[in-house]
Amino acid sequence: MWYCSSSHTEKVVESLLLGTKNKGKLAELRALLDGLGMALLDPQNLDLQLDVDEVGADYASNASLKAATFSAASGMWCLADDTGLEVDALEGAPGLHSARLIGPTGTDKQRRQRLLALLAPYPRPWTARFLSVVALASPGGAIDLAEGECQGEIIPEERGDMGFGYDPIFLLHGVGRTMAELEMEEKNRLSHRANAIQAILPILRKRLGLEA
């Protein structure tokens, strides 16, 4: 679903800032938004040295904070997301803390290992979902939000060498493969982030003056 903050239609915008330094996210977002026909920039392109503290109470707050901060610093429209992995056996954890499960300096591999250690006492299947909220921020401070999710389960062995984060241990329901076993094109049809982007595309096109 998507949520819009106003009905105002903006003039045509020629470039969009992607508010993340995560290379995996950037690759997915560029592929998902490629059809817009506009320049997709990232903070490095603009030499923006920003670190946004994700102190929000939920994904929407964190996504909004990131998008608004990068938009204000650049004077550009900005799209950012906040994503979490919610595991039923852990009552929804790691959730908002998915990227910081072992602190800010941990690697993806270390986070996966820590998650599996936390799950070891619980019987399988370890059902879970990825939830992603994307925020589109205007230079004037308006925010639009959309969310997407993907259902699956955590498995104890890593499979696949594509993707990032928890992808190698997240088995998609009805697919029989982990996120890390999917080519980019297939992942961008099935993933939580893809679902969120698809949900916000109509309002993004309207805001940026890209409607046919």
C-alpha positions in Angstrom: 0.0 0.0 0.0 1.0 3.6 -0.3 0.3 6.7 1.6 0.5 10.2 0.1 1.0 13.4 2.1 -0.7 15.8 -0.3 -2.3 15.9 -3.7 0.2 18.5 -5.1 1.7 17.7 -8.5 5.2 18.9 -9.1 6.9 20.1 -12.3 9.0 17.6 -14.2 12.1 16.5 -12.2 15.1 15.3 -14.1 17.1 13.6 -11.3 16.4 11.6 -8.1 18.7 11.1 -5.2 18.8 7.6 -3.7 19.4 8.1 0.0 21.7 5.2 0.9 25.3 4.3 0.9 24.6 0.5 0.8 25.9 -0.8 -2.5 23.5 -3.7 -2.5 20.5 -1.4 -2.0 21.8 1.0 -4.6 22.1 -1.7 -7.2 18.5 -2.9 -6.6 17.0 0.6 -6.5 18.8 1.5 -9.8 17.4 -1.6 -11.5 13.9 -1.0 -10.1 13.8 2.6 -11.1 15.6 2.3 -14.4 12.5 2.8 -16.5 11.8 6.3 -15.1 14.2 7.8 -17.7 15.8 10.1 -15.2 19.3 10.4 -13.6 19.5 8.3 -10.4 22.2 9.7 -8.2 23.6 8.5 -4.9 25.3 10.4 -2.0 28.8 9.6 -3.4 27.9 11.3 -6.7 27.2 14.5 -4.7 30.0 14.0 -2.2 27.5 13.9 0.6 29.2 12.6 3.7 26.1 12.0 5.8 25.4 9.4 8.5 21.8 9.3 9.5 21.1 7.9 13.0 18.1 5.5 12.6 16.4 6.5 15.9 12.8 6.2 14.6 10.2 4.1 16.4 9.3 2.2 13.2 10.4 1.6 9.6 8.4 4.6 8.3 10.0 7.0 10.7 13.5 5.8 9.8 12.9 5.9 6.0 11.4 9.4 6.3 14.3 10.6 8.4 16.8 9.3 5.9 15.0 10.7 2.8 14.3 14.1 4.5 17.9 14.4 5.7 19.4 13.7 2.3 16.9 15.8 0.5 17.6 18.8 2.7 21.3 18.4 2.3 21.1 18.2 -1.5 18.1 20.3 -2.4 16.9 17.3 -4.4 14.0 14.9 -4.3 15.2 11.8 -2.5 14.0 8.2 -2.1 15.2 6.2 0.9 14.1 3.0 2.6 14.2 1.2 5.9 14.0 -2.6 5.9 13.9 -5.2 8.5 13.8 -9.0 8.9 11.1 -10.1 11.4 11.4 -13.7 12.7 8.4 -15.2 14.4 10.3 -17.3 16.9 12.1 -14.2 18.1 8.8 -12.2 18.4 9.6 -10.1 15.4 13.3 -9.5 16.1 15.7 -8.4 14.8 13.2 -6.0 13.1 14.3 -2.4 13.3 17.7 -3.6 14.5 18.4 -5.9 11.6 21.3 -3.9 10.3 22.8 -3.4 13.7 22.2 -6.9 15.2 25.8 -7.0 16.5 26.6 -3.3 16.4 27.4 -0.8 13.7 30.7 -2.4 12.6 29.5 -6.0 12.1 29.6 -7.6 8.7 26.7 -9.3 6.9 28.3 -12.7 7.6 28.5 -11.9 11.3 24.9 -10.8 11.5 23.7 -14.0 9.8 25.8 -16.1 12.2 24.4 -14.2 15.2 20.8 -14.6 14.0 21.3 -18.4 13.6 22.8 -18.6 17.1 19.7 -16.8 18.5 17.4 -19.2 16.6 19.3 -22.4 17.5 17.1 -23.2 20.6 13.9 -22.9 18.7 12.3 -25.7 16.5 12.1 -25.2 12.8 10.6 -23.9 10.6 11.8 -20.4 11.5 9.1 -18.5 9.7 9.9 -14.9 8.9 9.3 -11.9 6.7 11.2 -9.0 5.2 9.4 -5.7 5.5 10.5 -2.6 3.6 9.1 1.0 3.8 10.3 3.5 1.2 10.0 7.2 1.7 10.0 9.9 -1.0 11.0 13.3 0.3 10.6 16.6 -1.6 13.0 19.6 -1.1 10.1 21.3 0.6 9.8 18.6 3.3 6.8 16.7 2.1 7.0 12.9 2.6 5.2 10.0 0.8 5.5 6.4 2.0 4.9 2.9 0.7 5.6 -0.5 2.1 6.2 -4.0 0.8 6.8 -7.4 2.3 8.1 -10.8 1.4 7.2 -14.0 3.3 9.6 -16.9 3.9 11.7 -18.7 6.5 15.2 -18.7 7.9 17.3 -21.8 7.1 20.4 -22.9 9.0 22.8 -23.1 6.0 23.8 -20.3 3.6 22.8 -20.8 -0.1 23.7 -18.5 -3.0 26.2 -15.8 -3.5 24.0 -13.0 -4.8 22.2 -10.5 -2.8 23.4 -9.1 0.6 22.4 -9.0 4.2 20.3 -11.9 5.3 19.6 -13.0 1.7 21.6 -16.3 1.8 19.6 -17.7 4.7 16.1 -16.3 3.8 14.2 -19.0 1.8 11.2 -17.6 -0.1 7.8 -19.2 0.3 6.7 -21.0 -2.8 10.0 -20.5 -4.6 12.3 -23.0 -3.0 15.4 -20.7 -3.2 17.0 -18.2 -1.0 17.1 -14.5 -1.9 20.8 -14.9 -2.6 20.0 -17.6 -5.2 17.9 -15.2 -7.3 19.2 -13.2 -10.3 18.7 -9.5 -9.9 15.8 -9.5 -12.4 13.9 -12.2 -10.5 14.6 -10.7 -7.1 13.3 -7.4 -8.3 10.0 -9.1 -9.1 9.6 -10.9 -5.7 11.3 -8.9 -3.0 10.0 -6.7 -0.3 11.9 -3.7 -1.7 10.5 -4.4 -5.1 6.9 -4.5 -3.8 7.5 -1.2 -1.9 8.9 0.5 -5.0 6.0 -0.8 -7.2 3.6 0.6 -4.6 5.1 4.1 -4.6 5.7 4.4 -8.3 2.3 5.9 -9.2 2.7 8.7 -6.6 6.4 9.1 -7.5 5.5 9.6 -11.1 2.9 12.2 -10.1 5.2 14.1 -7.8 8.1 14.2 -10.2 5.9 15.2 -13.2 6.5 11.9 -15.0 2.9 10.9 -15.7 2.2 10.0 -19.3 
